[in-house]
Amino acid sequence: MASGVTVNDEVIKVFNDMKVRKSSSTEDVKKRKKAVLFCLSEDKKKIIVEEGKWILVGDIGESVDDPYACFVKLLPLNDCRYGLYDATYETKESKKEDLVFIFWAPEGAPLKSKMIYASSKDAIKKKFTGIKHEWQVNGLDDIQDRATLADKLGGNVVVSLEGLPL
């Protein structure tokens, strides 16, 4: 069931910037988002970039040691969100980077919020072409352990996530 919610152009721009890893200058790379949260606008008509809820590639090693743990802390405990996480991981064969679309619907979120986010998910997913990994998360227990994300990315062949061994 579609909710009639639209996706703000800024959301699409952020996605395209995260997806395209063309040879950018070091400064441009530092400004690229490593992780970002999207929420519904106050009138519940648009999906927008949530103000201040992102991690820049340039923050890693500066103000952010563990980007995955930092991303998990951005999630609200009592409301739904959509997220994009640019996962850097290693398998036994190679290093990889993949975008993961996350639908955060914690048990403590209001039922109305869960319903509108669930019914609007297709609107945002249609704009995110080429996403290989989608993950619905219903609580911190599901997302705090980085091994769960590693499992989504490639199961037991993943040996490290964000440079940290599993």
C-alpha positions, 0 to 999 in steps of 0.5 A: 500500500502506497502512502502518497509520501514523496521523496525530497530531491536532497535525499536523491542527491545524497544517495547519488553522492554516496553511490558514485565513487568517481575520482574525487578530490580528497576534500570532496571525499571527506565531505561525502556521507558515510551514513545518513538518516532520513525521516518524514517531514513534519507534515508527513508528506515528504521523506527528507534528510534528517538534519544533523543525522549523518557521518561524513567520511572526513569525520572518520579518524577525527571525531569518529573512531567507529563509524558503525557504532556512531551510526547506531547511536544516531538511531532514535529509540522511539521512532522509525527512520530510513538509513543509508550506510556505506559499509566497508568490509573485507572478505577472504578474497577482497575489500568491498564497499556496499550501500545498505538501505536500513528500515529502522522500526523499533518496537518502541515506535508509535504504531502510526509511525510504523505504519506510515514508514512501512507504507512509504518504504517503496517510495524511497527504495524506488529512488535508490537504484542499485542497492544490493542490501536491504535490512529491516531492523526492529531494535538495538539488539538486532543492529548493535552487533556488527556481525549481524550487518556482516551477515547481511553483506556476505555471511561467513565470508566477511572477515572484517567490517570498518577495519575491525575483525569480526 
